[in-house]
Amino acid sequence: MSKQHVHVRLNQGIAVSEEGELVEQSRCRCGESWTKTYQVEDPETD
C-alpha cells in the first residue's frame, strides 16, 4: 500500500494589494503554499 498525501490548506492571512485586490494566503503543513487573489468591485463605479 502506498502512502498518499492530502494537502490541508491552513489560512495564513488576508490582505489588500496595492492594486486593490483581496489576497488570501494559505499553506499546508508539508510546506506547500498557495496565494489566491480576488477582484474587488469598486462601489463608486455604479
Buried (B, 14 or more C-beta within 10 A) or exposed (E): EEEEEEEEBEEEEEEEEEEEEEBBBBBBEEEEEEEEEEEEEEEEEE
